Amino acid sequence: MKIIILGAGQVGSSVAESLVSEANDITMVDVNPERLALLQDRLDLRTVVGNASHPSVLVSAGAEDADMVLAVTENDETNLVACKLAATMFNTPTKIARIRSSEYLAHPEIFSTANFCVDFAICPEQILTEYIVHLIEFPEALQVLDFAGGRVSLVAVRALYGGPLVGQQLQELRRHVPNVDTRVAAIFRKNRPIIPEGDTVIEAEDEVFFIAAAEDIRTVLRELRNMDKPVKRVMIAGGGKIGRRLGETLEKDYQVRIIEYNRQVCERLAAELHDTLVLHGDATDENLLESENIAEMDMFCALTNDDENNIMSSLLAKRMGAHKVVSLITRRAYVDLVQSGGIDIAISPAQVTIGSLLAYVRHGDVAAVHSLRRGAAEALELVAHGDARSSNVVGRQVGDIQLPKGATIGAVVRGIPVSNDLFGGVVEDEVDQMESEKHSQVIIAHHDTLIESEDHVILFVINRKIIREVEKLFQVNVGFL
């Protein structure tokens, strides 16, 4: 696939790295030649220096025969104009825009073919906010990812000493929770993946990925580790786009405090957020943290634009008694380094966001993609089409499907009337969603589970190199109509 990526920032660079490894023809456009030179030194791609919204620059990037334009610059207006030009001048089949402003997102008609011709809009700040909210709702988890419109969840937890299942075989899980169907999709032990079998023994410090219906997550969590107390008090360091969104989302249900260094931003936050305490100061100020009772905080989220500031404030908050600390870190080299130390969860914004983009690049009908373990693994939601003659999966039991080694089918969701909306989600109003949930069925996959046409199949892939094989397996034969 020939793809033009506009913007070589954190999001654009991470997407380029992922797509280049999958044998795509990538051209990167940015106004910063030094940033492009660094990318070209380590990745096999073309680069063009220039403004992404200029027609001549798009021509130089090869827009005439491009299959997709990913407009992910930091400027919404540039992204919108680029998508409009790609549609009207070059008839590019797929246009994706990164949109940060809630003003634009509140009016989806702006993205229609009559206006800016954006096929899919993504908002990294909103994706990150939802990701962090899940971690607050399930403080025991390292990752919580939704599939099939929130009907199924994939959860990563660290097995701790004293957990009910530590030292026992996985087949004991069914005996412990007889009324809940779940499946362990993968185990990472000392950063090495293990394909789980019935006789696999869970060890302390294992990173366990399990899949279950959304309503059963807490029940399964209780069996894997001792439950943390529910989060009530949250302190946020940084009142930027992500910090403000998170505060706005949480303030009705939690006691929220935001520390922001910029006084003008503080004043704006105080006016916009009605149930959040906004504090002017430095999140690395020990006296400020102590005066605001950091030891009583259930969750401390460092969400400034500065990695070093996030790391130091998180470490300080943890040392001073915060129960759990989450830190936003853009530099990949820092993520693995700090998560093995005093920081409970280090979040890479690019890795959290990239799944939303990859869903549109994958071959076959891909409903969702989530990047796992900082990009080393993936979870995919693929829709099965065809029949027993035209498909390699439809009409077959899970045990008979020739999955490549390292891929595991975790669950099947049947009966979802899905159509993709502008933001890549499921289009359902409140009434439709209730009706859809009545008729949809979550099936945790076992060897005798039969795959039917239009099933949403959720897979865990421990090695991204085999993803193309998995996608090919779900594609129908050429003659299928």
N, C-alpha and C positions, 0 to 999 in steps of 0.2 A: 504494500500500500504506500502511495506517495503522500506524505504528510508535511505540511508547513506549520511550524510552531512559531508563533509570534510572541516574543518575550523570553529572555534567557535568565529570568530570575529563578528563585527556588523551585517554584511549581514547574515552569518550563523546562528547567535543567533536569529535574527528576523524571518528568515524562519522557524527555528525549532519551535519557539513559535507559529507561525501561523499554521504549519502542525500538531503539537501535539494536538491542540485544535480541529482538524478535524479527530481525531481517526486514525491517521497513526502510523505505527511502526517505530520510529525514532532512529537511532544510530548516535551519534556525535563523530567525531574524531578530535583531536587537540594535538599539542605537549605540550600545557600548561595545566597541571593538575588542577591548581587553577581555571582557566577559566571554565574548564569542571565541577568542583565541584560546582561552583556557579550556573551553568545551571541545574545540576541534583537536586539541592536543591529546585528549583521552577518549574521544568518541569518533566513530566513523560516520560523519555527517557533513553536509554543506552548511556554510554560514553566509549571511548577507547582512551588511551593515546598513541600517537606514530606519526610517520611521515606518512602522507597520501599517499605518493608515494611508500611505502614499501609493498610488497605482503603479508607479515605476518600480518601486521596491518589491511589490507583489509580483510584478512581471519578472524581475530578476530572480525571485525565489522560485519561479516555475509554476505560478498559479494557474496558467492556462490548462494544465493537465493534472492538477493536484486532486487527490481523492478527498482530502480533508484539510480544513484550516482550524488550528487550535489557537485562538486569540487569548493569550493569558498574560498580557502585559499588565502593569500595575495601574493602568489608566482605563477606566470603563469606557470612556468616549472613544479612545483609540480602538478598543476591542470591538465596539459596536460598528464603527465606520469600516473597519477591516472586513467584518462579516458581510456588511452591505455590499462592499466592492467585490468581494469574492463571489457573491450571488449574482449581481447584476452584470459585472464585466467578464467573469470567468465561468459562471454556472457551476461553481464548486458544489459537489453533492452534499457534503456535510460541513456545517459551520458551528463551532462551539466557542462560546465566549465566557470569559471569567468576568463576573459582575460582583462588585463589592458593595455598591450603594443600595441601601434598602429602598431608596426612592424609585430606582428602576425596577427592583424586584417586586415592588408592590403593584406594578402595572405591567403584567405579562403581555399585554397587547403591543407593547413597544418592540417585542422580539418577533412579531409575526412577519409573514412574507410580505405583507403590505407595508411594513416599516423597515426594521433593520435585518430581517432575514436570518435570525439566530435560531438554529435548530435545537440547540440545547444550551442552557445557561447554568453555570456552576458558581457557587459562592463559597470559596474556601473557608471564610470566617464562620459561616453558618454550619458548614460540615464539621469544623473543629468544635464549635459550641455544642452541637448534638453529641459528638464523641465524648466530650468531657462530662456532659450531663449524665450519660450512661455510666461513667466511672463513679460519679457521685451517687447514683441510684444503687449501684452494686459495688460498694467500697472494697469488697474482697477480690474483685476481678482486675486483671491486667489489661484486658480488652473485652469489649462487648460490641458485637456487630449484628446488625439486623438484616434479615432476608425476607423475601415474599411480603413486602409491605408491612414488616414488623411482626409477622406471624411466627417466625422462627428466629432464634438467636444462637450465635456461635460465641462462646465465652472462653477466655483463657484465664486460668487461675494457677497460682503456685501452690503445690501441695506442701503443707507444713507439718512439722513433727507434731504428732498427736491427732492429726486428721483421721477421721473414721476409716478411710480407705487406704491410707499409707501402709505399705507392707502387705497389702492384699491384692489378689488377682482382680482384673477388671470384671470378670464374670460375676463377682460378688456384688457389683453395683446394682444389678437387677434385684437381688435379694434384699438389699438395703432400702431400695425405693421401688417396691413391687407395683405401685399404682402409677408410676411415671415411666414413660419410655424415653430413653436418652441413648446417646452413643458418643464414645470418646473418639474423636476424629484423628487426633495425633498427640504425641507426647514428645517434648523436647527435653532431653537430659544432658546437661552440660553442653548446651547449644547443638547437640546432635539429635536429628529426628529419629523417632521410633514409630514404626507402623504398629498400632495396637492390635493385639490378639486377645482372645479370651483369657489366656493364661499369663498375659503381661502383668507384672507387678509394679504398682505405683510406688516410687521412692520419694522421700522428702526432698524438696527443692525442685522436683519435676515441674515443668511448665505443661499443664494439661489443657488441651482444647476439647471442649465437649459441645455437642449440639442438642438442642431440645426445643420444644414449643415454648414460645415466650412466657406463657403463664407458668411453666414448670421450672424456670431457671433457678429461683430461690431454693426450691426443694432439692434440686441436684447439688447446688452449691453447699448446702448443709452437710452433704455426705462427703464432699471432697476436702473440706477444711472447716475449722471453727469459724462461725460467722462473726464479722465485726459489728459493732453497734451502728445503728443507722446514722447517717450524716444529718446533723441539724445546723451546725455552724460552719460557714465557708468564708475564708478570707482570700481575696483576689489581689495579686500584685500586678498592676498595670490596668489602666482604664482606656486602652485603645479599642479598636473595633471588636476584638474577641472578648476582652474583659467586659466591655459595655454590654455586648450581646449576652454573655453568660450571666452577668448580674441581672439583666432584665428578665431572663428566662427563669432564674432561681428565686428571685426576691419574694414571690408570693408563697413559696413553700419552705424556704430556708432563711436563717439569719445570715445576711450577706454584708461583708465589709469590703470595700475596694480602696486600695492604697495607690494613689497616683501622684507622680512627682510634679507634673505640669499644673500650675494653679488654674489656668484658663480651662483646661480639660476637666479639672475637678469641679469648677463652677457649672460647666455644661452637664456633667454627669449628675450633679446634685439636682439640677432642674429636670432632667429626664427620668431619673430613677426615684421613685417615691417611697419605696420600702427598703432601700439600701443605704447603709451608712458610708459616705464618701469621705476619705481621709486624705489630706494633703501631706505628702512626705515621701521618704525613701524607704522602700521595702527591705533594704539591707541595714536599716537603722535599728540596732538592737534595743535601744530605749523605746522607740516607737512600738516595736512588736511586743515588748513586755507590757507597755502601758495599755495595749489593746488586747491583752490576755491571749497571746498566741498559744499558750499551753492548753487552752480550752477549745481550740479550733479542731474540728473533726477533719477538715480538708483545707490545705493551703495550695492555691493554684498560682504559679508564677507565669504570667502571660504577657510580659513586656516584649518589646522588639529587640531586646539585647540579651543574647545567650548567656554571657557572663553574669549579668545582673540576675537573670532567672536562676542560674545555678547557685550563686552565692546566697540569694534570698531563700531559696528552697532548703539548702543545707543549714542555714541559720535557723529557719523556722523549725526544721526537724530537731535540731539540737536543743531548741528551747521548748520542745514538748508538743508541737503539732502532731496529731495522730498520723496523718498521711499527707504526703506532699507530691504534687504533680508539677512538672516543669516543661514548658514549651521550649524546644531546642531546635534551631534550624540547621546547624552544622552537624552533618551525619557523624563525623568523627567523635563528637562529644556525646552522642546519644548512648552508645554502648559503654562508654567510659563512665558516665555518671550513674547509669541505672544499676551498676554493680556496687555502687557506693551507698550514700545515705538518702538518695532520691528514690522514692517508691516507683514512680512511673515517669519516664522521659518520653515526651510526645514529639515526633517529627511531623511538622505541619504538611510537608510535601508528601510524605508517605500516607498520611491520613486522607489527603485530598486526591491522590493519584488514582484511586479506585474508581472515582466518579468519572474520570476521563477514560480509563482503560475499558470501561463497559461499552464505549462507542467505537473502540478500535478493534476489539476482539472479533474473530470470525464466528459466524453462526449467530443464533439469537441469545445474546447474553443480557440478562436482566440486571445483574449486579456483580461488581468485583470489589473485593477488599484485600488490601495489601497487609500481610502479616509478618511479624518479626523483622521489621524494618526492611521489607521488600524481599526477604529470602523465600517466603512462601506466599500463597494466595488462596483465597476462598472465592469460589465462583458460583453464581446462580445461572444455570443454563436452562433454556426451555426446549424440551424434546418435541420434535415434529416428525410427521410421516407415519408410516406403519411398519409392520414386521418385515416387509420386503424392501422398503426404501431407507430404513434407518438401522443403525447398528445398536441402538439402545431400546427403541420402542418395541414392546411385546416380549422383552427379555427380562429375566430375573437379574437382580444386582450381581449375584454370584456368577452369572454366565457372561456378563459384559467384560470384554477384554480391555480393562483399564490399564494404562501404563503403570509401571511400578512407581509408587510414590503418590498415587492419586486414590482418594477414598470418597465414596458417595456417603454423605452423612444423613441426608433427609430428602424427602420428596413432598412437595406441596401440590395438591390436586384441586382443581375446580376454581382457579382464580380468574375472573374476567378482567384481564389486565390490558391496559393500553398505556404506552409511555407518554408522560406529559413533558412539558418544556424543560422540567428540571430533572428528568430521568426517573421519576417516581411512579407510583400507581395512581391513576386518576379515579378517585372515588369520593363522592360527597359522603356526608355522615350516614345517610340512609343506605346508599349503595354499599358502603363499607360494612354496615351491620348485616345486610343481606348476603354479601360476599363471604363474611366470616361464618355465617350459618352453613353455607354450602361448601366452603373450602375445607380441605382435610390435610392435616400435618401428619406425615408418615415418617417415623424414624426408620432409616434404611437398614435392613438385614439381608442376608444372602438370598432369601426367597421373596423379597419385595419386587413386584412386577412394575415396570415402567410403562406408563401409558402416554399416548400422544397428548401434547399440551401440558404435561407435568412440568413443574419447576423443580429441577434437580440441583441440589446444593452439594458441591464437591470441595474437598480440602486437598490442596496440591502442595506437597512439601518442597518441591523443586520446580522453580519457574521454567526450567528448560523443557519440561514436558507439557507445558500448557497448550502448545500448538497441537500436540497429539490428542489431547483431551477435546479441544475444540473440533478437530477433524472428526472425532468419533461421534459428535453430536450433529454433524451436518448431514442432511438428507442427500440421497443419490440425485444425480443431475436430472434424471427423468421424472422426479416426483413433482406433481402439480397440486 
